[in-house]
């Protein structure tokens, strides 16, 4: 092949390949820019989602009006801070008021309903003195957010000097931790929110030597490899009797994880919320309030099961 032909072919290749290389280079730069823009947009969206979730699960103070508190929460959804569980607290002139609830199902629908319940509680809890009326108000406020098969189990608790008043709408009953472990079954059961609840007040005596655990069914429905539920027995009492409330919840989470490890693997089968409280001397500075006639305050809580 002559030198003239070779030069002609080289010139042709440069004319054809050169623009292609330029286009490829430009395409590469544009794709890199687009990936960076998408990455930054995703980071901003992730940050907004994280801040939104943290607004739903705002931390409780370790001392709330003389009530020592510790909380552990986790979502069954990977990477999420919140799920269908909810909890919050307000401080009333009479003492702390707590809420713990569980929306049926998982995912974004459960988060949406959970947010609606919390919004209704935060709007009303500080101004409505009656727990039964508060439960009815919450039911009315969230009814339009519930689908045909949706419901919310709910536990409300008012801590006053020497006692706690509970309203339970289909929620797992609290645990009273003292010389023995007592399950505070409500004397009168009520359906959850969304299923025409019939709330009533249960009053329980509470001393500084006792602790109370409010929780969701991620605790009681934890199953081992054989499908056996976690028993509320002396192991749970031992875990909850640690020196500090934080240590107690860490022990209980370890107990749940060890029990459910073979069943759930590395994941978590359900949302879990644990709220452990203990009255301090500051909560006892006021007078012990009388129990109204429509309440009952037995010396030993009604319906308790001895799990010692």
C-alpha positions as CSV (number, residue, x, y, z in Angstrom):
1,X,0.0,0.0,0.0
2,X,1.5,3.3,-1.0
3,X,2.3,6.1,1.4
4,X,-0.4,8.3,-0.2
5,X,-3.1,5.7,0.4
6,X,-2.0,5.1,4.0
7,X,-2.1,8.8,4.7
8,X,-5.6,9.0,3.2
9,X,-6.8,6.2,5.3
10,X,-5.3,7.9,8.4
11,X,-6.9,11.2,7.6
12,X,-10.3,9.4,7.1
13,X,-9.9,7.6,10.4
14,X,-9.2,10.8,12.2
15,X,-12.2,12.5,10.6
16,X,-14.5,9.7,11.7
17,X,-13.1,8.4,15.0
18,X,-12.1,11.9,16.3
19,X,-15.7,13.2,16.6
20,X,-16.8,9.8,18.0
21,X,-14.2,10.1,20.7
22,X,-15.2,13.6,21.4
23,X,-18.9,12.6,21.7
24,X,-17.9,9.7,24.0
25,X,-15.9,12.0,26.2
26,X,-18.7,14.5,26.4
27,X,-21.2,11.7,27.2
28,X,-19.0,10.4,29.9
29,X,-18.7,13.9,31.5
30,X,-22.5,14.4,31.3
31,X,-23.2,10.9,32.8
32,X,-20.7,11.6,35.6
33,X,-22.4,15.0,36.3
34,X,-25.9,13.4,36.2
35,X,-24.8,10.6,38.6
36,X,-23.3,13.2,41.0
37,X,-26.6,15.2,40.8
38,X,-28.6,12.1,41.5
39,X,-26.3,11.2,44.4
40,X,-26.6,14.7,45.9
41,X,-30.4,14.6,45.4
42,X,-30.6,11.2,47.1
43,X,-28.5,12.4,50.0
44,X,-30.8,15.4,50.5
45,X,-33.9,13.2,50.3
46,X,-32.4,10.7,52.7
47,X,-31.6,13.6,55.1
48,X,-35.1,15.0,54.9
49,X,-36.5,11.5,55.6
50,X,-34.2,11.0,58.5
51,X,-35.2,14.3,60.0
52,X,-38.9,13.6,59.5
53,X,-38.5,10.2,61.2
54,X,-36.6,11.8,64.1
55,X,-39.4,14.3,64.5
56,X,-41.8,11.3,65.0
57,X,-39.6,9.6,67.5
58,X,-38.3,12.6,69.4
59,X,-36.2,11.4,72.4
60,X,-37.7,11.5,75.9
61,X,-35.8,13.1,78.8
62,X,-34.2,10.7,81.2
63,X,-36.2,12.5,84.0
64,X,-39.7,13.6,83.2
65,X,-41.3,15.4,86.2
66,X,-39.8,12.9,88.7
67,X,-40.3,9.9,86.4
68,X,-37.0,8.3,85.3
69,X,-37.3,6.9,81.7
70,X,-35.3,4.8,79.3
71,X,-36.4,3.9,75.7
72,X,-35.3,1.4,73.1
73,X,-36.9,1.3,69.6
74,X,-36.2,-0.3,66.3
75,X,-38.1,-0.8,63.1
76,X,-38.7,-4.1,61.3
77,X,-38.0,-2.2,58.0
78,X,-34.3,-2.2,57.1
79,X,-32.8,1.3,57.3
80,X,-35.9,2.9,58.8
81,X,-35.9,4.6,62.2
82,X,-39.6,4.3,62.6
83,X,-42.4,1.9,61.7
84,X,-45.8,1.2,63.1
85,X,-44.8,1.6,66.7
86,X,-45.2,5.0,68.4
87,X,-44.5,6.6,71.8
88,X,-44.4,10.0,73.3
89,X,-44.9,11.9,76.6
90,X,-46.1,15.2,77.9
91,X,-45.8,16.7,81.4
92,X,-49.1,17.7,83.0
93,X,-49.5,19.6,86.3
94,X,-50.5,16.3,87.9
95,X,-47.5,14.4,86.5
96,X,-46.1,12.7,83.4
97,X,-48.5,11.3,80.7
98,X,-47.2,8.6,78.3
99,X,-48.5,7.0,75.2
100,X,-47.4,3.8,73.5
101,X,-49.1,2.4,70.5
102,X,-48.8,0.0,67.6
103,X,-50.3,0.4,64.1
104,X,-51.3,-2.9,62.4
105,X,-49.0,-3.7,59.4
106,X,-45.6,-2.3,58.3
107,X,-44.2,0.1,55.8
108,X,-45.2,3.6,54.8
109,X,-48.9,3.2,55.5
110,X,-48.1,2.2,59.1
111,X,-45.7,5.2,59.4
112,X,-48.4,7.5,58.1
113,X,-51.0,6.3,60.6
114,X,-48.5,6.4,63.4
115,X,-47.7,10.0,62.6
116,X,-51.5,10.8,62.6
117,X,-51.9,9.3,66.1
118,X,-48.8,11.2,67.4
119,X,-50.1,14.5,65.9
120,X,-53.5,14.0,67.6
121,X,-51.8,13.2,70.9
122,X,-49.5,16.1,70.8
123,X,-52.3,18.4,70.0
124,X,-54.7,17.2,72.7
125,X,-52.8,15.4,75.5
126,X,-51.7,18.5,77.4
127,X,-55.2,20.0,77.6
128,X,-57.5,17.0,78.1
129,X,-57.4,15.8,81.8
130,X,-59.5,12.7,81.3
131,X,-57.7,9.6,79.9
132,X,-61.0,8.0,78.7
133,X,-62.0,11.1,76.8
134,X,-58.5,11.4,75.4
135,X,-58.7,7.9,74.0
136,X,-62.0,8.7,72.3
137,X,-60.6,11.9,70.9
138,X,-57.6,10.0,69.4
139,X,-60.0,7.5,67.9
140,X,-62.1,10.2,66.3
141,X,-59.0,12.1,65.0
142,X,-57.4,9.1,63.3
143,X,-60.5,7.3,62.0
144,X,-60.3,9.0,58.6
145,X,-56.7,7.8,58.2
146,X,-57.5,4.2,58.8
147,X,-58.4,1.7,56.1
148,X,-61.0,-1.0,56.4
149,X,-58.5,-3.4,58.0
150,X,-56.4,-0.9,59.9
151,X,-56.4,-0.4,63.7
152,X,-54.1,1.0,66.4
153,X,-53.5,-0.7,69.7
154,X,-53.0,2.0,72.4
155,X,-51.8,2.4,76.0
156,X,-52.2,5.7,77.8
157,X,-50.6,6.2,81.3
158,X,-50.9,9.0,83.8
159,X,-48.3,8.9,86.5
160,X,-49.3,10.7,89.7
161,X,-47.9,10.5,93.3
162,X,-48.1,6.9,94.4
163,X,-50.0,5.5,91.4
164,X,-50.4,5.2,87.7
165,X,-53.6,5.3,85.8
166,X,-53.9,3.3,82.6
167,X,-56.2,3.2,79.7
168,X,-55.6,0.2,77.4
169,X,-57.2,-0.2,74.0
170,X,-56.2,-3.6,72.8
171,X,-52.5,-3.1,73.6
172,X,-50.2,-5.6,75.4
173,X,-50.5,-5.0,79.1
174,X,-47.6,-3.3,81.0
175,X,-45.3,-5.2,83.2
176,X,-44.8,-4.2,86.9
177,X,-41.3,-5.1,88.0
178,X,-40.8,-5.4,91.8
179,X,-40.3,-8.4,94.0
180,X,-42.1,-10.3,91.3
181,X,-43.1,-9.7,87.7
182,X,-46.8,-8.8,87.3
183,X,-48.7,-8.5,84.0
184,X,-51.2,-5.6,84.4
185,X,-54.1,-7.1,82.5
186,X,-56.9,-4.5,82.3
187,X,-60.1,-5.5,84.2
188,X,-62.2,-4.6,81.2
189,X,-60.8,-5.2,77.7
190,X,-61.3,-2.7,75.0
191,X,-60.9,-3.0,71.2
192,X,-58.1,-0.9,69.5
193,X,-58.6,2.5,67.9
194,X,-60.5,2.1,64.7
195,X,-62.6,-0.8,66.0
196,X,-65.0,1.2,68.3
197,X,-62.9,1.2,71.5
198,X,-64.6,1.1,75.0
199,X,-61.8,2.5,77.2
200,X,-61.9,2.5,81.0
201,X,-59.4,3.5,83.6
202,X,-57.3,1.0,85.6
203,X,-55.4,2.4,88.6
204,X,-52.3,0.7,90.0
205,X,-50.2,1.6,93.1
206,X,-46.6,2.4,92.2
207,X,-43.7,2.9,94.5
208,X,-40.1,4.1,93.8
209,X,-38.9,0.5,94.4
210,X,-40.9,-0.6,91.4
211,X,-40.4,-0.2,87.6
212,X,-43.0,-0.4,84.9
213,X,-42.4,-1.5,81.3
214,X,-44.6,-0.3,78.5
215,X,-43.9,-2.1,75.2
216,X,-45.2,-3.3,71.9
217,X,-45.8,-6.8,70.7
218,X,-42.3,-7.1,69.2
219,X,-41.5,-8.2,72.7
220,X,-44.2,-10.8,73.4
221,X,-44.3,-12.1,69.8
222,X,-40.6,-12.8,69.5
223,X,-40.3,-16.5,68.5
224,X,-37.5,-19.0,68.5
225,X,-36.7,-21.6,65.9
226,X,-39.6,-23.8,67.1
227,X,-42.1,-20.9,67.0
228,X,-42.2,-20.6,70.8
229,X,-43.0,-17.1,72.1
230,X,-40.8,-15.4,74.5
231,X,-42.1,-16.1,78.0
232,X,-42.5,-13.3,80.5
233,X,-40.7,-15.2,83.2
234,X,-37.9,-14.8,85.7
235,X,-35.4,-14.1,82.9
236,X,-37.3,-11.0,81.9
237,X,-37.6,-9.9,85.5
238,X,-33.9,-10.4,86.0
239,X,-33.1,-8.4,82.9
240,X,-35.4,-5.5,84.0
241,X,-33.9,-5.5,87.5
242,X,-30.4,-4.3,86.4
243,X,-28.9,-1.3,88.3
244,X,-29.9,1.3,85.8
245,X,-32.9,1.6,83.4
246,X,-30.6,1.7,80.4
247,X,-28.8,-1.5,81.5
248,X,-32.1,-3.1,82.1
249,X,-33.3,-2.4,78.5
250,X,-30.0,-3.5,77.0
251,X,-30.3,-6.8,78.9
252,X,-33.9,-7.2,77.7
253,X,-33.0,-6.5,74.0
254,X,-30.2,-9.1,74.3
255,X,-32.7,-11.6,75.7
256,X,-35.1,-10.9,72.8
257,X,-32.4,-11.1,70.1
258,X,-31.0,-14.3,71.6
259,X,-34.5,-15.9,71.7
260,X,-35.4,-14.9,68.1
261,X,-32.0,-15.2,66.4
262,X,-32.6,-18.7,65.0
263,X,-36.1,-17.7,63.8
264,X,-35.5,-14.3,62.2
265,X,-31.8,-14.6,61.3
266,X,-30.1,-11.3,61.1
267,X,-33.4,-9.3,60.6
268,X,-36.1,-8.3,63.0
269,X,-39.5,-9.8,62.5
270,X,-41.5,-7.0,64.0
271,X,-41.1,-3.4,65.2
272,X,-40.1,-3.2,68.9
273,X,-40.6,-0.4,71.4
274,X,-39.5,-0.7,75.1
275,X,-40.2,2.1,77.5
276,X,-39.1,1.5,81.1
277,X,-40.0,4.0,83.8
278,X,-39.5,4.3,87.5
279,X,-40.8,7.0,89.9
280,X,-38.3,9.0,91.9
281,X,-38.7,10.9,95.1
282,X,-39.6,14.1,93.1
283,X,-42.8,12.4,91.8
284,X,-43.9,11.8,95.4
285,X,-43.6,15.4,96.6
286,X,-47.3,16.1,95.9
287,X,-50.2,14.6,97.8
288,X,-51.4,11.1,96.8
289,X,-54.4,11.8,94.7
290,X,-57.7,10.1,95.6
291,X,-59.0,7.5,93.1
292,X,-62.3,8.7,91.5
293,X,-65.3,6.4,92.0
294,X,-65.2,5.1,88.4
295,X,-61.7,3.8,89.0
296,X,-60.3,0.9,90.9
297,X,-57.0,0.9,92.8
298,X,-56.5,-2.5,94.4
299,X,-53.6,-3.1,96.7
300,X,-52.5,-5.8,94.3
301,X,-53.4,-4.9,90.7
302,X,-56.4,-6.7,89.3
303,X,-55.8,-9.5,86.8
304,X,-52.0,-9.7,87.4
305,X,-50.2,-12.9,86.8
306,X,-47.4,-13.9,89.0
307,X,-44.4,-14.8,86.8
308,X,-41.8,-15.2,89.4
